[in-house]
C-alpha cells in the first residue's frame, strides 16, 4: 500500500513538474523573442544610420543593420525579409535555415505596431515564430524571429527523465525501508503468536519476550501478566483437586474395607457397618457440597 501511494504521489509530482517547467520554458522563449523584437523596435526608433548620420528611413538598411548587431540566444534564428522578397538571416545556424523557410510562407507583411507570434511545425519540429514590420513607408520589409522549441523540450525531457530516475531510486528506498520497518513491527507479533502456540494446559511457563515501550510492548506485558494469572489459577486448581482427591479417597477406602469384610449372616455387625457407611457417605456429601 505504501509503495502504491508513493508511486501515485511521484507520478502526480512528475506531471506537475513537467507542466510547470514546460510553462516556464515556454514563457522564457516568449520573453527572449519579445526582447529581440524590442531591440529591433528600439533600433528603428532611436538608431542612427552610420552612412547618413540620420534616423533609419530605409527598411532594408534597418533590417541589415539589426542583423549585424543582434546576438540572438541559442535556439533562435532571425530572418530579414526585404522589400524585393530577398532574405538575409543570422542567429543559431540550426534554426536560421528553417526560419528562412518559415519566412517564405508568411502571408504579407505584419503590422508595425505589434508582433504576430504563433506556433508552427516544420519537418517534425515545433517553432515559435514572430514577425514585426520595419517602419518604412516605402516598402513592406519585416523581421522574422523563429525559436526552436526542440531545445526547450529536450531540456524539459531531460529534467523529467532525471526526476523519474531519482523517483525510481526513492521508490526502491521507500520499499526497502517499508519492508524493514514492517519486519521490525511484526517481529514482536510473530513472537507473541509463537508463544501462544506453545502454551497449553500442561505448560504455562512460556512467556513473550518483552522489548521497547510502544503499544506492542504494552501488549506483550499484558499477555505475560495474563499468563501469570492463568498459571496461578491452574496451580491453585490442581492443588484443590489434589486435596479433594485425598479427602475422597479416605472415606472410599473405609467403605471398601467394611464392605469387603461384611458378613451378611451377622445382623449386629451389619447394622454397625451400615451406620458407619452412612456416616462416610454423609462426609463425602459434605465435601461435594463444599466443592459446589
NUMI-947423 format. One record per residue (C-alpha): residue in one letter; x, y, z. Coordinates in steps of 0.02 Angstrom, whole numbers, padded with zeros to 5 digits, always signed. Each point is the difference from the previous one (the first is absolute). Layout:
NUMI-947423
AXYZ;...
end
This chain:
NUMI-947423
X+00000+00000+00000;X+00142+00118+00043;X+00084-00038-00166;X-00161+00034-00097;X-00027+00166+00087;X+00181+00046-00029;X-00013-00040-00186;X-00160+00102-00015;X+00078+00145+00093;X+00157-00001-00107;X-00106-00012-00159;X-00102+00152+00051;X+00158+00095+00044;X+00080-00050-00166;X-00148+00058-00104;X-00013+00162+00099;X+00187+00029-00016;X-00002-00026-00188;X-00149+00117-00019;X+00079+00137+00106;X+00172-00015-00080;X-00072-00006-00176;X-00102+00156+00037;X+00155+00086+00069;X+00104-00050-00151;X-00135+00060-00120;X-00012+00162+00096;X+00189+00023-00008;X-00003-00033-00188;X-00137+00129-00024;X+00098+00123+00107;X+00156-00025-00106;X-00100+00029-00160;X-00079+00157+00073;X+00171+00064+00054;X+00064-00024-00178;X-00151+00090-00071;X+00017+00139+00129;X+00183+00023-00050;X-00054+00013-00182;X-00134+00129+00039;X+00124+00098+00106;X+00126+00002-00144;X-00137+00058-00119;X-00055+00137+00119;X+00168+00062+00065;X+00135-00074-00111;X+00106+00101-00119;X+00052-00053-00174;X+00191+00006-00003;X-00004+00042-00185;X-00107+00157+00020;X+00011+00042+00184;X-00190+00013+00004;X-00140-00113+00055;X-00031-00155-00101;X-00120+00036-00142;X+00030-00154-00107;X-00073-00164+00063;X+00131-00108-00084;X+00144+00099+00075;X-00084-00008+00172;X-00025-00187-00012;X+00179-00033-00056;X+00069+00112+00137;X-00100-00092+00132;X+00060-00170-00061;X+00180+00060+00011;X-00023+00061+00179;X-00117-00132+00069;X+00066-00144+00106;X-00149-00118+00008;X+00005-00136+00135;X+00022-00185-00037;X-00149-00075-00088;X-00052+00165-00081;X+00016+00049-00183;X-00030+00170-00082;X-00053+00031-00179;X-00012+00170-00083;X-00128+00003-00141;X+00043+00142-00119;X-00122+00095-00107;X+00048-00099-00154;X-00029-00165+00091;X+00184-00040+00025;X+00051-00074+00165;X+00145+00023+00118;X+00020-00102+00159;X+00105-00012+00156;X-00005-00087+00169;X+00010-00184+00045;X+00055-00094-00157;X-00112-00145+00046;X-00152+00114-00001;X+00029+00138-00125;X-00015-00111-00154;X-00169-00059+00062;X-00043+00180+00043;X+00033+00049-00181;X-00119-00136-00058;X-00131+00059+00125;X+00019+00182-00055;X-00035-00048-00181;X-00169-00065+00056;X-00047+00163+00085;X-00160+00077-00064;X+00047+00179-00037;X+00087+00122+00117;X-00059+00013+00181;X-00054+00162+00081;X+00137+00106+00074;X-00088+00030+00164;X-00010-00182+00056;X+00092-00163-00028;X-00098-00147-00067;X+00059-00146+00112;X-00059-00176-00038;X+00052-00181+00008;X+00033-00107-00151;X+00075-00169-00042;X+00125-00034-00136;X+00089-00164-00037;X-00062-00073+00162;X+00066+00142+00109;X-00101+00133+00090;X+00043+00184-00019;X-00063+00160+00077;X+00002+00133-00136;X-00026+00188+00015;X+00008+00134-00135;X+00005+00189+00014;X-00002+00126-00140;X+00138+00126-00029;X-00063+00181+00014;X+00024+00049-00181;X-00135+00078-00103;X+00085-00047-00161;X-00008-00188+00016;X-00055-00153+00095;X+00162-00063+00077;X-00017-00092+00165;X+00097-00103+00126;X-00041-00182+00038;X+00057-00077+00165;X-00010-00190+00016;X+00033-00098+00159;X+00030-00187-00007;X-00100-00081+00140;X+00095-00164-00018;X+00141+00065+00108;X-00122+00052+00134;X-00095-00164-00015;X+00163-00096+00014;X+00041+00095+00159;X-00170-00042+00073;X+00014-00181-00054;X+00173-00013+00079;X-00067+00074+00160;X-00149-00118+00003;X+00114-00148-00040;X+00114+00048+00143;X-00150+00018+00114;X-00062-00172-00051;X+00169-00080+00037;X+00009+00087+00168;X-00180-00049+00034;X+00039-00181-00041;X+00146+00004+00121;X-00111+00080+00132;X-00135-00130-00032;X+00124-00143+00023;X+00063+00083+00159;X-00178+00024+00066;X-00044-00181-00037;X+00158-00060+00087;X-00033+00110+00151;X-00183-00052+00006;X+00049-00183-00011;X+00129+00021+00138;X-00119+00100+00110;X-00141-00124-00026;X+00118-00142+00048;X+00050+00089+00161;X-00181+00041+00042;X-00065-00175-00036;X+00143-00094+00086;X-00073+00024+00177;X-00170-00057-00065;X+00080-00155-00077;X+00083-00037+00167;X-00167+00023+00086;X-00083-00121-00121;X+00140-00128+00023;X-00014+00012+00190;X-00189-00021-00008;X+00022-00160-00100;X+00117-00072+00134;X-00119+00035+00143;X-00113-00143+00057;X-00087-00062+00156;X+00153-00105+00043;X+00127+00141-00027;X-00034+00180+00045;X+00181+00049+00031;X+00035+00077-00173;X+00005+00189-00008;X+00008+00129-00141;X+00168+00091-00009;X-00029+00181+00049;X+00090+00144-00088;X-00033+00183-00030;X-00127+00121+00068;X-00127+00009-00142;X-00175-00072-00013;X+00067-00170-00052;X+00110-00006+00155;X-00153+00045+00105;X-00093-00144-00081;X+00146-00117+00040;X-00004+00051+00183;X-00189-00022+00007;X+00010-00174-00075;X+00139-00051+00121;X-00102+00065+00148;X-00150-00101-00062;X+00110-00155-00014;X+00060+00028+00178;X-00179+00005+00063;X-00047-00154-00100;X+00150-00095+00067;X-00046+00044+00179;X-00182-00045-00032;X+00046-00169-00074;X+00121-00033+00143;X-00135+00041+00126;X-00122-00111-00093;X+00122-00145+00000;X+00031+00023+00187;X-00187+00001+00032;X-00026-00157-00102;X+00142-00086+00093;X-00077+00046+00168;X-00173-00056-00056;X+00071-00163-00066;X+00085-00032+00165;X-00156+00040+00101;X-00108-00113-00110;X+00122-00145+00000;X-00010-00018+00190;X-00189-00032+00014;X+00003-00106-00157;X+00136-00108+00075;X-00102-00017+00159;X-00154-00049-00101;X+00096-00127-00101;X+00081-00076+00155;X-00162-00023+00095;X-00092-00067-00150;X+00136-00128-00032;X-00009-00072+00178;X-00188+00018+00022;X-00084-00164+00047;X-00183+00000-00047;X-00036-00141+00127;X+00044+00111+00149;X-00143+00126+00017;X+00083+00097+00141;X+00157+00033-00102;X-00104+00043-00150;X-00091+00135+00098;X+00162+00074+00068;X+00080-00004-00172;X-00154+00081-00074;X+00010+00146+00123;X+00186+00022-00034;X-00025-00002-00188;X-00139+00128+00013;X+00117+00115+00098;X+00133-00015-00135;X-00129+00033-00137;X-00058+00154+00096;X+00181+00057+00012;X+00025-00019-00189;X-00162+00095-00030;X+00065+00145+00104;X+00161+00001-00101;X-00096+00004-00163;X-00111+00141+00063;X+00155+00098+00053;X+00069-00018-00177;X-00160+00065-00076;
end
